[in-house]
Amino acid sequence: MDKKTSNTLLTIASLALAFGGLILLLISIFGDSKDNWTLNFALMAIILANLFNLIRLQRKRKEKHMEN
């Protein structure tokens, strides 16, 4: 898999996880159910999205450094 494709996939996965985490977080805050599973999954999804974003940014920084 080339770098451009992997960068695109990481971006899509990061955005999807962040959006899903946001929806779960809103359900956890405003929902009638007081279970903690929605909050737990929301936080895990947001953390994973940020991790994917960090990996993507590090790859970009490494590519820039290799070009110079």
N, C-alpha and C positions, 0 to 999 in steps of 0.2 A: 504494500500500500504506500503510495507516495505521500509526501508531506502535506500537500495541498488538500488531498482527500481526507487525511486523518485530522487536519485542522478544521475542515468543514464539519466532519462528524462530531468532533469534540464540541464545536460551537453549538450544533443542533442539540446534542445531548445535554449540554449545560443549560441552554435556554428551556428545553422541555422539563428538565428536573427543577429548575428554578420556578417555572410557572406552576408545575404540579405541587411543589412545596408551598408556594404562596396560597394556592387553593386549599390545600389541607390545613394550612395555618389559619386561614379565615374560617374554615369549618370548625376547627378546634376552638377558636375564640367565640364565634357567634352561634355555634350549633347548640341544640338542646341537650345533646348527650355530653356527659361529663367524663367520658373515657379519655385516657391519656394516649391511646394508640395513635390518634390523628396528630397530636402534637409531636410524638416521637418520630413518626414517619415524615412529618413536615420538616423537622429539623434535620433528619438524616438526608432527605432529598436536597435541601438547601446546602448542606455541608458538602455533599457529593458534587453538586453543581459548581460550587466554588473551587473544589479540588480539580475538576476538569478544566475550569477556566485558568487556574494557576498552571496546570500542565501545558495548556495551549500557549500561555504567555511566556513560559520558560522556553518552549521550543522556538518561538519567534525570536526571543532574545538570543538564544544560542545560534540560530541561523544568521542573525545580524552580526554577531561576533565572529563567526566563521568567515563571513564575506570580507571583513576588514583585515 
